[in-house]
Amino acid sequence: MVEQSFPIPVVRIIITDAAGRVLIVKRDSTTHSRGSWCLPGGKVDYGETVLQAAAKELFEETALECEAMEFLFYQDSPPPDPGEMHCINFYFECENEGDIVLNKESSAYAWIGPEDLDKYPIAFLNDLGLKLYWAEKGLAVNS
């Protein structure tokens, strides 16, 4: 159990391929949600902006360089149980350059569309963020 008295800012980055699918990564060498999938991202460090954090996290987790970034929306993620983390996720869509090279936090990556969402155990309520993203794009999501 993690004792928190305030929400933690977190960035989540949406990267799409030429077919419009979204990049997700499988968490591996980590204490939170090991074996689950999520969008690239992480906590905002003290002294950095959410834009800086998003570009940094994208590069650290995938080796992709962010060329342009757009803020999409935020998602409040209250703790599921008392004493656990309360995160506020800031979602960005990022145009990028480079080839994917995962760091030690992830063991695999996948490109998914709305029809694939129920095939992956998604961590950190990123599934809700993806549903909102696709809904705003006018795409139907399997529930």
Summary of the structure (lengths in Angstrom):
residues: 143
radius of gyration: 14.4
end to end distance: 30.0
largest distance: 42.0
contacts: 425
relative contact order: 0.27
helix: 21%
strand: 36%
